[in-house]
Amino acid sequence: MVNDPLVHVDHVFKSFGRIQALANVSLDIGPGVTGLLGPNGSGKSTLIKILMGLLQSDSGETQVLGMDPRRQARAIRTQVGYMPEDDCYIENVEAVEMVRFGARLNGQPSLESLRRAHEILDFCGVHEERYRLIDTFSTGMRQKVKFAQAIVHDPKVLIMDEPTSGLDPEERQIMLRRIRNLADRAGKAVIISTHILPDVESVCDQVLILSQGRLQLSGSLEELTTTVPELYLKVVGSAEELVETMMRQGLQAELADRGTIKVQHSGDVAAIWASASEAGVRIRSMVPARNTLEQVFIEAVSGDSHAHS
C-alpha cells in the first residue's frame, strides 16, 4: 500500500464494445519510479488515457493529484507530463521552439517559456542541435526533445511510454539516470510503460503488471524478485567432487554454468561447509539466487495469448 498516493485507481472497469480493456483494476502510485508492464493489448494505454482524462472509465474511481479525471481533466494535464512512444512534433520547427510551445500551452509567459525551454534542453542533453529543425533529428534525438516537452512545465506526475526507444546503450543509461534524478531530487511520480525489462530492473522502485485488462501483480521490485531457496557457489578446487560429496550428504546439488554449483537449501548452510571440508574444496563465494523480473513477468502473463505472439 502506497502512503499518500499521487495516483489512485479503485475498481476501474473500461470496455470497448465486447472488448474488456480494464477489469476491476485497483492500484496506488506514489513518488518514485513505477514500471507499467504488460503484453500488447493488456490495457496499459487505456489506463494511461484514463489517468490523463482522455478516456472515461465505465465505473470505479480514479484520482490523479487528488483530482477526478472525469471532471478535472484539463487541470490534471497541467500537472502531468506525458512522453508518448510515437513522434508528435510539428514539421519545420526548431527543437527549442517545439519545447517552448509546450511551455506556452501550459500557460507560461513568452519570455519565461523560452528560458525554461533552454534550461530543460540542457538537462536533456540537447545542445547546439536545439536550433535545428526536428525533421532532421535522429530517433534518439527526437526522444530527447519529447522528454524535454514532457517535463518543461515541471509536472508532479510524469508518464513515459517506451522512453529509451531508439537510444544507443550509452544514451539509454543517461536517460535512465535522468529519470531517476527526477524521482529522487524532485519527488515526482514517474510511470514508465515499457517492454524493456532491464530498464525496469535498473531504475524502477515499483512494478505493475497488467494482462488481459487485469492487474496481475504489483509490488516493489525487491519484493517481486525475492530470493529463492537456492545458493550459487564458486569454489577453488574440484566442483565435481564437491557436488558428489554434497549429494552423499543428502543435499540437492548440481553443476551450473562456468563451474558454478547450484544447491537447494533450507537456510542451514552448515552441511554445505562440512561437505566442502570433506571434499578438500574451498568455497570462494556463496550467493543466494533471486527470481529475475523476466521470470516474474512470464509467470504473471502466462495466460495471455498476446504475450506469446
N, C-alpha and C positions, 0 to 999 in steps of 0.2 A: 504494500500500500504506500502510495506516494503522499508525503505530507505537503499540504498547501499546493495542490497541483495547478499548473498553469493551463493544462488541457484536461477536461473531464468528459468522459463519454460513458453513458449509463443506459444499457439495454437498448441500443440503437438498431433499428431494422431499416433496410432500404431495398426495394425491389424495382426492377425494370420489366414490366410485364410479368412473365413467368419466371424470370431470372432473379434469384435471390442474391443480391450483391453483398449485403451485410445482414447477418442474422444474430441478433442478441449480443452485440459487441459492447463490452464494458472495459474501460481502461482509464488510467490516470498517467499523465506525463508531467514531470516536474523539471526544474533546471538540470542541465546536463545534456548528454548526447544519447538519443534513443534511436536504435536501429529498427526500422519497419520493414519486415521481411515477408516474402510470400511469393508463390509462383504467379505467372501471368493469370489474370482473372480471379485473383484471390480476394480482391476488394480494397487493395491499398489506395488506388486512385480515387475510388468512390469515397473512402474515408477522408482523404485529404480534401476533396472538394466540399464535403460536408463541414469540415472544420473551418474552411475559408468562406462558407456561406454561398458557394457556387451551386450547391445542391441542397435540397432539404430532405431530411430523413423522414421516413413514413411514421415512425414512432420512436420514443426514447428521448433522452435528454442529452444535450451537448452544450458544453461551456468552454469558451476559449478566453482566458484572462478575465473570467467572471462574467462574460457576455454571451448571449444566446445568438448563434449564427443566423437563426431564422428571422430575428428582429433587428440585429445589430451588425449585419454583415459588413457594411462599409466601415464602421468603427473598428471592427476586428482587423480588417485588411490594412488599416493604417498602422497597426501594431504587430502585424505578421509579415515576415519576409518569405517570398517563395521563389525558389530557383527551379524552373522546370527542366525536364530532360531534353525536350525539343527546343530548337532555336526559336527565338521570339524577338528579333531585332528589326529595326526599320532600315531599309536599304539606303545607301548613300549618306549615312550619318556617321560622324566620328564617334569613337568609343566614349570619349569624355562627355559628348553631348547626349549620348544614349543614357549614360548613368545619371547625368544631370536631369534629364527628362523624367527619370524615375523619382528623383528627389522632388521635382516640381509637382508631380502627380500626388505626392504626399503632403503638399501644402507648404514646402519650404520656399522662401523668397528667392528671387532670381540670383542675386549675388551669393547668398548662403548656399544655394543648391550647387553652384559651380565650385565653391570652396570645398564643400562636402564631397562632391564627385572626385575631385583631385585627391583628397585625403583617403578615400576608400580605395581608389585605384592604386595608390601607393601600397596600402595594406594588402591588396590582392596581387601585387607583383606585376602590374601593368605600368610600364614606364613610358618611354617616348612613343610607343606604339599607340598610346591613347589618342593621338592626333590623326591616326589612320582611319580609313573607312572600315567599318566592321565587316563588310562584304569580303575584304581581303584577308581576314584573320583565319588562322588555322582553327581546327575544332577545339584544341586546348586553350587557345587564346579567347575564343568565344565563351568557353566555360568560365574563365576568369571574369569576363565582363558580366555574365549572368550572375555570378556570385556577388560582384560589386553592386549590381542593381538590387539584389535581394536584401542587402544589408545597409544600403545608403541612408535609409530613414531610421536606422538604429532600432530594429524591431525587437520585441521581447521574446517572440517565438519565431523560429526560422525553420522552414520546411524545405528540404533539398531532395530533388529527385535525380538519382544517379550523378552525384556531384563530381565524381572523379572520371567520368566517361570521357575518353579522348585524351587523357593526360598521360604523359610518359611517366615511368616509375618514379623519377625524382620529383616531378611536379605533383604527382599523386600524393607523395608523402608530405610535401609542403602544404597542399590543400588540406590534408587531414590535420596537420598541426594548427593551421589557421582555424579550423572548425573547433578543435579542442580549446584553443585560446579564447574563442568567443564564449564557449560554455564556462570555462574556468574563471576568466577575468571579468566577463560582463554578466555572468549569471543567467545567460539565455537558455531557453529550452530549444534544443536543436533536434529536429526529426529528420533522419536520413532514410529515404526509401532507396534500396539498392539490392542488386543481385551479387555484389562483390563481397563475399563473406569475410575475406581477410581485412577489408576496410572496417567492417563492423567490429571484428576482434581487436583491431588496432585502436579504435577511437571511442567506441560506444560504452556507456555505463549500463543502459537498459536495452532489452531486446523484446520486440513484439513480433510474433509470427502469426500471420493470417493465412488461412487456407479455406477455400470454398465459402468465403464470406464470414467465417467464424474465427474468433481469436483462439488459436490452438495452444498458445504458450506465451507466457510473459514472465519477466523477472530480470534480475540483474545478470549481467554477462557472467559474473563469478559464480552465481548460483546455478545457472544453466550448464556451465562447463565444469561442474563439480568433480572432485576426484572420484575415481572408481577403485574397487578393491584389487588393484594390480600395482606391482612395482616393476620398474625397469632398472636392471643392474648392469653396470660396466665393471669388468674385473681385470686384474693383472694375473695372468696365468691361464689355465685351460678352462674356457667357458663350458665346453662339453663335459668335462669331469665334474664341474660344479652342478650342472643340470642333473647328471646321473645321481650324484650324491643327494641332492635335494629331493629327487623323486623317491629314492630309497627311504628318506625320512618322512615320506607321505605328503610332500609339497607338490603342487602343480606348477611345473616349470617347463619352459621351452625356449629354444634359441629363436631370437627375432633377427631383425636386420643388423648387419655390420657387427656381429658378435655380441649384441645386446641380449640379455636374458630377461624374459618376461615371467614374473612369478605372481600367482594368485596368493593373496594373504588376507588374514582376518584382523590385522592390527598388531599381531605379535611377530616381531621380526627376529626374535632370539634364535629360532630354528634356522633361519637363513644364515646368521652369523656362525652358528655351530656347524652348519654344512660347509661353509667356506673354510673354516678352520680344518675340518676333517679332510677336505679335498686339497688343502695346501694352496688355496687361492685367496688373493687379497681383493676385497671389494673396493673399487675406486670411486664409484658413485651409486646412489640408490635414490631414484626419483619416482614419486607417485604418478601414476597415469591419470590423465584427465580426458573427459569427453571433449571432442572438438566441436566447434559450432556447426560444422558441416554435418556431423553425426546427429546432433540435436535437431537441426533443420530437416534433414531427410526423414527422421522418425516422426516429426511433427506434421509433415505434409504427405505422409506415406499413402493416405487415401485419396489424394488429389491427382487426377489423371493429367492435369496440366503440368505437374511437377516432373513428369517423366516423358513429356513430349518434346 
